[in-house]
């Protein structure tokens, strides 16, 4: 039991991650031929990839696929800080884009995706 009630703190957590979109960019992040949309949401980055309809979808039937089927979430990256800007960058010797983002406290990072390792590579960063 607590004798001094003034020392009891409150800890508030939401059950769902933030859904508000701060920024979204289209690029070829996952592979040279991919059509990716990178979405910055508060303290995370979501990477979705457009999946074009198959040839079977054009057989005169009504397309019943949902937006999730055509635009699946492939990666979610937690970011240490609230994202303030996001921009794709393509270097002259590359066929894919890197992502440069900044946080509200002045941090930044340049990241890319390694297809062979199937993971994010951090090129440079500062806190």
Secondary structure as UniProt FT lines:
FT   HELIX           5..7
FT   STRAND          23..27
FT   TURN            32..33
FT   STRAND          36..41
FT   TURN            42..43
FT   STRAND          44..50
FT   HELIX           55..58
FT   HELIX           67..70
FT   STRAND          71..78
FT   STRAND          83..89
FT   TURN            92..93
FT   STRAND          98..103
FT   TURN            104..105
FT   STRAND          108..114
FT   TURN            115..118
FT   STRAND          119..126
//
